[in-house]
Amino acid sequence: MSETTEVKVVKINLRNSEVVSWEELPGPLEHKHYNFSEGKKSSLNARYWYGIIFLLINLSAWFVRDYGQKVFPQPLYLKTCGHEGDDCFRTMGVLRVSLGCFIFFILMFLTTCKTSKLYEVRNSWHSQWWSLKFIPLIVSLVAPFFLHPDIIQFYGELARVGAGIFLVLQLISVIQFITWLNKYCVPDEKEKRSCFFGLFISTIFYLASICGIGVMYPLYASKASCSLNIFFITWTGILLLVMMAISLHSKVNRGLLSSGIMAAYAVFLCWTALRSEPANPKCHSQKKASGNNDWTTILGFLIAIFAIVMATFSTGIDSQSFQFRKDNVQMEDDIPYKYGFFHLIFSLGAMYFAMLFISWNLDHTTRKWSIDVGWASTWVKIVNEWLAATIYSK
């Protein structure tokens, strides 16, 4: 009997302990709810800090390219910098800074790509611990200046590929946004919302696109000898009509708004491509600065840098556009965006800004305060325009 009694007592104690633990659960759950809310807020704020870091690295690359050789005295040059530091400044300097940025964000990608919950240590590594992350950031930026120029040249070739991948991902993100905007502004027939606003906006975009094409002819194709520019502008107009016809087709029916925005985007890419051409008085009626650093050149340069950062940032936080499954339910303790994808886009963005600073050309030096100028840059933008129209039409 005594043994039986002991067994019963043990069972009762176990059950009591279980009941007590479950009764105490509401307290920890409220505490966890508070932590999840704070963790999500910290995670969202971290995006902007990474964007600021990326912006500062862009400015550093520009400084190294245009003024590094004058600011840093020659006795401080490393052996890897070559004669008069040519392998550490200008084009090679941009590639070294870009490589450092790439290394930092690829390290962040490798250490955060598996993160899924806010309570994981990897979430704290992504969203907090900035003093600790400062160490690998500095090491990543300094280490490339000790590498042999051949390694940097090889990275430059890889950066061309990485920048191309970045442009494709950016296009997909832009098209997904345009599709969402079309659904929001032009509702289905089943919905009772008025579609007047969507039709009005689409009309504005089409008029702007047509006016843009009309303006580009006298600015960049005023003479018959400018056959290449005439082809670029004319083909852009044809793409505009094709996208509109595809959007209105009964089997596609994407809507006028989406095709109007895409048409305006294609015209914008064509215009930037024509502006990237080397100065040619015969085909460019606009007066281009021949090496003079006037305020318009400097302002355009700064706007271009901020555009690079914004393009990288907006693509990095848009991981949903690249998910195969769209029905995933967001839990309270899930991270608000994919950290791995975010850092991967920033690592590709490091390659992209390098190509813009050197105009996609590894062999020639770009003049001061210029960005993305040259025939290589022109063709990259034209191909980007054609690719955008192709992806949208499918």
C-alpha positions as CSV (number, residue, x, y, z in Angstrom):
1,M,0.0,0.0,0.0
2,S,2.8,2.4,0.8
3,E,4.3,1.9,-2.6
4,T,1.0,2.5,-4.3
5,T,0.5,5.6,-2.3
6,E,3.9,7.0,-3.3
7,V,3.2,6.3,-6.9
8,K,-0.1,8.3,-6.7
9,V,1.6,11.2,-5.0
10,V,4.2,11.4,-7.8
11,K,1.5,11.4,-10.4
12,I,-0.4,14.1,-8.6
13,N,2.7,16.2,-8.3
14,L,3.5,15.9,-12.0
15,R,0.0,16.8,-13.0
16,N,0.0,19.8,-10.7
17,S,3.3,21.0,-12.1
18,E,1.9,20.7,-15.6
19,V,-1.2,22.6,-14.7
20,V,0.8,25.4,-13.1
21,S,3.1,25.7,-16.1
22,W,0.1,26.1,-18.5
23,E,-1.5,28.6,-16.2
24,E,1.6,30.7,-16.2
25,L,1.8,30.7,-20.0
26,P,-0.2,34.0,-20.6
27,G,2.4,36.0,-18.8
28,P,5.4,34.9,-21.0
29,L,3.2,35.1,-24.1
30,E,2.5,38.8,-23.4
31,H,6.2,39.3,-22.9
32,K,7.0,37.6,-26.1
33,H,4.4,39.7,-27.9
34,Y,6.2,42.8,-26.7
35,N,9.5,41.4,-27.8
36,F,8.2,40.5,-31.3
37,S,6.8,44.0,-31.8
38,E,10.1,45.6,-30.8
39,G,12.1,43.1,-32.8
40,K,10.0,43.7,-35.9
41,K,10.4,47.5,-35.5
42,S,14.2,47.1,-35.0
43,S,14.3,44.9,-38.1
44,L,12.5,47.4,-40.3
45,N,14.7,50.2,-39.0
46,A,17.8,48.2,-39.9
47,R,17.0,48.5,-43.6
48,Y,17.6,52.2,-43.5
49,W,20.9,51.8,-41.7
50,Y,22.1,49.4,-44.4
51,G,20.9,51.9,-47.0
52,I,23.0,54.6,-45.4
53,I,26.0,52.4,-45.3
54,F,25.6,51.6,-49.0
55,L,25.3,55.3,-49.8
56,L,28.4,56.1,-47.9
57,I,30.3,53.4,-49.7
58,N,29.1,54.8,-53.0
59,L,30.4,58.2,-52.1
60,S,33.7,56.7,-51.0
61,A,34.0,55.0,-54.4
62,W,33.4,58.3,-56.1
63,F,36.0,60.0,-53.9
64,V,38.6,57.3,-54.5
65,R,38.0,57.6,-58.3
66,D,38.1,61.4,-58.7
67,Y,40.3,62.7,-55.8
68,G,42.0,59.7,-54.1
69,Q,45.2,60.1,-56.1
70,K,45.5,63.8,-55.1
71,V,44.5,63.5,-51.4
72,F,46.6,60.5,-50.4
73,P,50.4,61.2,-50.5
74,Q,52.5,58.9,-52.7
75,P,54.7,57.5,-49.8
76,L,51.5,55.9,-48.4
77,Y,50.8,53.9,-51.6
78,L,50.9,50.1,-51.3
79,K,53.0,47.9,-53.5
80,T,49.8,46.6,-55.0
81,C,48.9,50.1,-56.2
82,G,51.5,50.1,-58.9
83,H,53.1,53.1,-60.5
84,E,51.8,56.4,-59.1
85,G,48.9,54.5,-57.5
86,D,47.1,53.9,-60.7
87,D,46.0,50.4,-59.5
88,C,44.3,51.8,-56.3
89,F,42.5,54.9,-57.7
90,R,40.3,55.8,-60.7
91,T,38.8,52.7,-62.3
92,M,40.8,50.2,-60.2
93,G,40.0,52.1,-57.0
94,V,36.3,51.9,-57.7
95,L,36.5,48.2,-58.2
96,R,38.4,47.8,-55.0
97,V,35.8,49.7,-53.0
98,S,33.1,47.8,-54.8
99,L,34.7,44.5,-53.9
100,G,34.9,45.5,-50.3
101,C,31.2,46.3,-50.3
102,F,30.4,43.0,-52.0
103,I,32.4,41.1,-49.4
104,F,30.6,42.7,-46.5
105,F,27.1,42.1,-47.9
106,I,27.8,38.6,-49.0
107,L,29.0,37.8,-45.5
108,M,25.8,39.2,-44.2
109,F,23.9,37.1,-46.7
110,L,25.7,33.9,-45.6
111,T,25.0,34.6,-41.9
112,T,21.4,35.6,-42.2
113,C,19.9,33.7,-45.2
114,K,18.4,31.0,-43.0
115,T,16.7,33.4,-40.6
116,S,13.0,33.0,-40.3
117,K,12.0,34.0,-36.7
118,L,12.5,37.2,-34.8
119,Y,13.7,35.4,-31.7
120,E,16.7,33.8,-33.5
121,V,20.2,35.1,-32.8
122,R,20.7,35.7,-36.5
123,N,17.9,38.3,-36.3
124,S,19.8,40.2,-33.7
125,W,22.9,40.0,-35.9
126,H,21.0,41.5,-38.7
127,S,19.1,44.2,-36.8
128,Q,21.4,45.1,-34.0
129,W,25.0,44.7,-32.9
130,W,26.2,47.6,-35.1
131,S,29.4,48.1,-33.2
132,L,30.3,44.5,-33.8
133,K,29.4,44.6,-37.5
134,F,31.6,47.7,-37.9
135,I,34.7,45.5,-37.7
136,P,33.9,43.2,-40.7
137,L,32.8,46.3,-42.6
138,I,36.1,48.0,-42.2
139,V,38.1,44.9,-42.8
140,S,36.1,44.2,-46.0
141,L,36.7,47.7,-47.4
142,V,40.4,47.8,-46.6
143,A,41.4,44.2,-47.6
144,P,40.8,44.7,-51.4
145,F,43.5,47.3,-51.5
146,F,46.1,44.7,-50.6
147,L,45.1,42.4,-53.4
148,H,47.0,42.0,-56.7
149,P,45.6,44.0,-59.6
150,D,44.9,40.8,-61.6
151,I,42.4,39.7,-58.9
152,I,40.7,43.1,-59.0
153,Q,40.5,42.9,-62.8
154,F,39.0,39.4,-62.5
155,Y,36.4,40.8,-60.1
156,G,35.6,43.6,-62.6
157,E,34.7,40.9,-65.1
158,L,32.5,39.2,-62.6
159,A,30.9,42.5,-61.6
160,R,29.6,42.9,-65.2
161,V,27.7,39.7,-64.8
162,G,26.5,40.6,-61.3
163,A,25.4,44.0,-62.4
164,G,23.4,42.4,-65.3
165,I,21.7,40.1,-62.8
166,F,20.9,43.0,-60.6
167,L,19.2,44.8,-63.6
168,V,17.1,41.8,-64.4
169,L,15.9,41.5,-60.7
170,Q,15.2,45.2,-60.6
171,L,13.1,44.9,-63.8
172,I,11.0,42.0,-62.3
173,S,10.5,44.1,-59.2
174,V,9.4,47.1,-61.2
175,I,7.0,45.0,-63.3
176,Q,5.5,43.4,-60.2
177,F,4.9,46.8,-58.7
178,I,3.3,48.1,-62.0
179,T,1.0,45.0,-62.0
180,W,-0.1,45.7,-58.4
181,L,-0.7,49.3,-59.1
182,N,-2.8,48.4,-62.1
183,K,-5.0,46.1,-60.0
184,Y,-5.3,48.7,-57.3
185,C,-6.2,51.7,-59.5
186,V,-8.3,49.7,-62.1
187,P,-10.5,47.3,-60.2
188,D,-12.3,44.3,-61.7
189,E,-15.8,44.5,-63.0
190,K,-17.0,42.7,-60.0
191,E,-15.8,45.4,-57.7
192,K,-17.9,48.6,-57.3
193,R,-15.0,51.0,-57.2
194,S,-14.8,53.6,-59.9
195,C,-12.0,53.1,-62.5
196,F,-12.0,56.7,-63.6
197,F,-8.8,57.5,-61.6
198,G,-6.9,54.6,-63.3
199,L,-8.0,55.6,-66.7
200,F,-7.0,59.2,-66.0
201,I,-3.5,58.2,-64.8
202,S,-3.0,55.8,-67.8
203,T,-3.9,58.7,-70.2
204,I,-1.3,60.9,-68.5
205,F,1.4,58.2,-68.9
206,Y,0.6,57.7,-72.5
207,L,0.6,61.4,-73.3
208,A,3.9,61.7,-71.5
209,S,5.4,58.8,-73.4
210,I,4.3,60.2,-76.8
211,C,5.6,63.7,-75.9
212,G,8.9,62.1,-74.8
213,I,9.3,60.4,-78.1
214,G,8.4,63.6,-79.9
215,V,11.0,65.6,-78.0
216,M,13.8,63.1,-78.4
217,Y,13.8,63.3,-82.2
218,P,14.9,67.0,-82.4
219,L,17.2,66.6,-79.4
220,Y,19.1,63.4,-80.4
221,A,18.1,62.6,-84.0
222,S,17.8,65.9,-85.8
223,K,19.9,64.8,-88.8
224,A,19.6,61.8,-91.1
225,S,23.2,60.8,-90.2
226,C,22.0,60.0,-86.7
227,S,20.7,56.7,-87.9
228,L,21.4,54.8,-84.7
229,N,19.5,57.3,-82.5
230,I,16.6,57.3,-85.0
231,F,16.5,53.6,-84.7
232,F,16.5,53.7,-80.9
233,I,13.7,56.2,-80.7
234,T,11.6,54.7,-83.4
235,W,11.9,51.2,-81.9
236,T,10.8,52.6,-78.6
237,G,7.7,54.0,-80.2
238,I,7.0,50.6,-81.7
239,L,7.4,48.9,-78.4
240,L,4.9,51.4,-76.9
241,L,2.3,50.3,-79.5
242,V,3.0,46.6,-79.0
243,M,2.7,46.8,-75.2
244,M,-0.6,48.7,-75.5
245,A,-2.0,46.1,-78.0
246,I,-0.9,43.2,-75.8
247,S,-2.5,44.8,-72.7
248,L,-5.8,45.3,-74.5
249,H,-5.9,41.8,-76.0
250,S,-8.7,39.7,-74.6
251,K,-6.5,36.8,-73.6
252,V,-4.1,39.1,-71.7
253,N,-6.1,42.1,-70.6
254,R,-3.5,43.6,-68.4
255,G,-5.1,47.0,-68.6
256,L,-4.1,50.4,-70.0
257,L,-2.6,51.6,-66.8
258,S,0.1,49.0,-66.6
259,S,1.0,49.3,-70.3
260,G,1.1,53.1,-69.9
261,I,3.5,53.0,-67.0
262,M,5.7,50.5,-68.9
263,A,5.6,52.7,-72.0
264,A,6.8,55.7,-69.9
265,Y,9.5,53.5,-68.3
266,A,10.7,52.4,-71.7
267,V,10.8,56.0,-73.0
268,F,12.7,57.0,-69.9
269,L,15.3,54.2,-70.4
270,C,15.7,55.2,-74.1
271,W,16.2,58.8,-73.0
272,T,18.9,57.9,-70.4
273,A,20.6,55.7,-73.0
274,L,20.8,58.6,-75.5
275,R,22.2,60.8,-72.7
276,S,24.8,58.2,-72.0
277,E,26.2,58.5,-75.5
278,P,29.6,60.2,-75.9
279,A,29.2,63.9,-76.8
280,N,28.4,64.3,-80.5
281,P,27.5,67.8,-81.8
282,K,25.9,66.4,-84.9
283,C,23.3,64.3,-83.0
284,H,23.0,66.1,-79.7
285,S,21.5,69.6,-79.9
286,Q,22.0,70.0,-76.2
287,K,25.2,71.6,-75.1
288,K,27.2,69.0,-73.1
289,A,29.8,69.9,-70.6
290,S,33.2,69.1,-71.9
291,G,34.9,68.3,-68.6
292,N,33.6,71.4,-66.9
293,N,32.1,70.7,-63.5
294,D,29.1,73.0,-63.6
295,W,26.3,72.8,-61.1
296,T,24.0,70.8,-63.5
297,T,26.7,68.1,-63.9
298,I,27.3,67.8,-60.2
299,L,23.5,67.8,-59.4
300,G,22.9,65.1,-62.0
301,F,25.8,63.1,-60.5
302,L,24.4,63.3,-57.0
303,I,20.9,62.4,-58.2
304,A,22.3,59.4,-60.0
305,I,24.0,58.2,-56.8
306,F,20.8,58.5,-54.8
307,A,18.9,56.7,-57.6
308,I,21.4,53.8,-57.3
309,V,20.8,53.5,-53.6
310,M,17.0,53.7,-54.0
311,A,17.0,51.1,-56.7
312,T,19.0,48.7,-54.6
313,F,17.0,49.4,-51.5
314,S,13.6,49.0,-53.1
315,T,14.6,45.8,-54.9
316,G,16.2,44.4,-51.7
317,I,13.0,44.7,-49.6
318,D,10.8,43.3,-52.4
319,S,11.4,39.6,-51.7
320,Q,7.7,38.8,-52.2
321,S,8.0,39.4,-56.0
322,F,10.5,36.5,-56.2
323,Q,8.6,33.9,-54.1
324,F,7.2,30.9,-55.8
325,R,4.4,30.5,-53.2
326,K,2.2,33.5,-52.7
327,D,-0.1,31.9,-50.1
328,N,2.4,31.8,-47.2
329,V,0.8,33.0,-43.9
330,Q,2.8,35.6,-42.0
331,M,3.1,34.6,-38.4
332,E,3.6,37.1,-35.6
333,D,7.1,35.9,-34.9
334,D,8.2,35.8,-38.6
335,I,10.7,38.3,-39.8
336,P,9.1,41.1,-41.9
337,Y,11.3,40.5,-44.9
338,K,13.9,38.0,-46.2
339,Y,17.3,39.1,-44.8
340,G,19.3,36.8,-47.1
341,F,17.6,38.2,-50.2
342,F,18.0,41.8,-48.9
343,H,21.8,41.4,-48.5
344,L,22.2,39.5,-51.7
345,I,20.6,42.4,-53.6
346,F,22.9,44.8,-51.9
347,S,25.9,42.6,-52.8
348,L,24.8,42.7,-56.5
349,G,24.2,46.4,-56.1
350,A,27.8,46.8,-55.2
351,M,28.7,45.4,-58.5
352,Y,26.1,47.5,-60.2
353,F,27.4,50.8,-58.8
354,A,30.9,49.9,-59.8
355,M,29.9,49.4,-63.4
356,L,28.1,52.8,-63.4
357,F,31.1,54.6,-62.0
358,I,33.4,53.2,-64.6
359,S,30.8,53.2,-67.4
360,W,31.0,49.4,-67.8
361,N,34.5,49.8,-69.2
362,L,37.5,48.3,-67.3
363,D,40.2,49.7,-69.5
364,H,39.5,53.5,-69.6
365,T,39.3,56.2,-66.9
366,T,36.0,58.1,-66.5
367,R,36.2,61.8,-66.2
368,K,35.3,63.6,-63.0
369,W,31.7,64.0,-61.9
370,S,30.5,61.7,-64.7
371,I,28.6,58.5,-64.2
372,D,27.4,55.9,-66.7
373,V,28.6,57.7,-69.8
374,G,29.9,55.8,-72.9
375,W,28.8,53.5,-75.6
376,A,28.9,50.5,-73.3
377,S,26.5,52.3,-70.9
378,T,24.2,53.2,-73.8
379,W,23.8,49.7,-75.1
380,V,23.3,48.3,-71.5
381,K,20.3,50.7,-71.1
382,I,18.9,49.9,-74.5
383,V,19.1,46.2,-73.9
384,N,17.5,46.8,-70.5
385,E,14.7,48.6,-72.2
386,W,14.1,45.8,-74.7
387,L,14.3,43.2,-71.9
388,A,11.7,45.1,-69.8
389,A,9.3,45.1,-72.7
390,T,9.9,41.4,-73.3
391,I,9.4,40.4,-69.7
392,Y,6.2,42.6,-69.5
393,S,4.8,41.1,-72.7
394,K,5.1,37.5,-71.4
